[in-house]
Amino acid sequence: MPELSRFFGITIRMFVEVSGPHHLAHFHAYYQEEVAVYGIEPVELIAGSLPKRQHRFVEAWAELHQIELAMNWQRLQSGQQTVSIDPLR
């Protein structure tokens, strides 16, 4: 699973859909032992959880990079490599 970005101890990754495009475009956020899945359009929590502060960081980052996330989703699903996205600073 490609890593797209890393900031404040949070790692952002994206999976290839192996069974076809049956899910909404989404990404996974990891912080310590916590995992959350966020939709890209709109940016929203789909599953899992993160501590409140990290959740806010991920939402803010995703809003800033929504177009890049959507492009990476399309690239990954079509067999291309993803492109790294700048971290939240």
C-alpha positions as a Python dict, from the first residue, in 0.01 Angstrom:
ca = {
    (1, 'M'): (0, 0, 0),
    (2, 'P'): (168, 323, -111),
    (3, 'E'): (245, 590, 145),
    (4, 'L'): (129, 930, 24),
    (5, 'S'): (233, 1152, 312),
    (6, 'R'): (354, 1159, 672),
    (7, 'F'): (309, 1441, 926),
    (8, 'F'): (280, 1479, 1304),
    (9, 'G'): (316, 1103, 1352),
    (10, 'I'): (30, 1034, 1107),
    (11, 'T'): (88, 818, 798),
    (12, 'I'): (-145, 848, 497),
    (13, 'R'): (-178, 548, 265),
    (14, 'M'): (-402, 436, -19),
    (15, 'F'): (-500, 85, -138),
    (16, 'V'): (-562, -50, -486),
    (17, 'E'): (-918, -183, -522),
    (18, 'V'): (-853, -543, -628),
    (19, 'S'): (-1221, -638, -673),
    (20, 'G'): (-1316, -347, -892),
    (21, 'P'): (-1436, 4, -814),
    (22, 'H'): (-1701, -88, -556),
    (23, 'H'): (-1586, 158, -290),
    (24, 'L'): (-1580, 533, -282),
    (25, 'A'): (-1243, 695, -336),
    (26, 'H'): (-1074, 692, 4),
    (27, 'F'): (-748, 686, 196),
    (28, 'H'): (-627, 539, 525),
    (29, 'A'): (-475, 739, 811),
    (30, 'Y'): (-260, 567, 1075),
    (31, 'Y'): (-161, 711, 1409),
    (32, 'Q'): (6, 484, 1665),
    (33, 'E'): (-236, 190, 1698),
    (34, 'E'): (-535, 379, 1553),
    (35, 'V'): (-659, 354, 1194),
    (36, 'A'): (-923, 561, 1018),
    (37, 'V'): (-1058, 559, 663),
    (38, 'Y'): (-1160, 889, 503),
    (39, 'G'): (-1359, 954, 188),
    (40, 'I'): (-1205, 1199, -57),
    (41, 'E'): (-1515, 1366, -201),
    (42, 'P'): (-1641, 1482, 37),
    (43, 'V'): (-1363, 1458, 292),
    (44, 'E'): (-1529, 1263, 573),
    (45, 'L'): (-1459, 984, 817),
    (46, 'I'): (-1593, 655, 680),
    (47, 'A'): (-1463, 403, 933),
    (48, 'G'): (-1233, 371, 1231),
    (49, 'S'): (-1115, 655, 1450),
    (50, 'L'): (-822, 873, 1544),
    (51, 'P'): (-773, 1090, 1851),
    (52, 'K'): (-957, 1422, 1806),
    (53, 'R'): (-645, 1631, 1739),
    (54, 'Q'): (-508, 1390, 1476),
    (55, 'H'): (-853, 1361, 1318),
    (56, 'R'): (-859, 1739, 1274),
    (57, 'F'): (-509, 1735, 1125),
    (58, 'V'): (-609, 1468, 873),
    (59, 'E'): (-928, 1652, 773),
    (60, 'A'): (-741, 1981, 730),
    (61, 'W'): (-466, 1812, 526),
    (62, 'A'): (-718, 1629, 307),
    (63, 'E'): (-915, 1948, 238),
    (64, 'L'): (-594, 2119, 125),
    (65, 'H'): (-493, 1826, -97),
    (66, 'Q'): (-831, 1694, -215),
    (67, 'I'): (-745, 1726, -585),
    (68, 'E'): (-411, 1548, -538),
    (69, 'L'): (-583, 1271, -341),
    (70, 'A'): (-842, 1222, -616),
    (71, 'M'): (-568, 1214, -882),
    (72, 'N'): (-369, 959, -681),
    (73, 'W'): (-683, 744, -642),
    (74, 'Q'): (-728, 742, -1022),
    (75, 'R'): (-359, 671, -1082),
    (76, 'L'): (-354, 382, -835),
    (77, 'Q'): (-673, 224, -971),
    (78, 'S'): (-536, 238, -1327),
    (79, 'G'): (-212, 65, -1229),
    (80, 'Q'): (10, 372, -1212),
    (81, 'Q'): (231, 475, -923),
    (82, 'T'): (110, 736, -679),
    (83, 'V'): (274, 1073, -631),
    (84, 'S'): (374, 1191, -284),
    (85, 'I'): (169, 1473, -131),
    (86, 'D'): (323, 1746, 83),
    (87, 'P'): (272, 1701, 457),
    (88, 'L'): (75, 1935, 680),
    (89, 'R'): (310, 2197, 824),
}
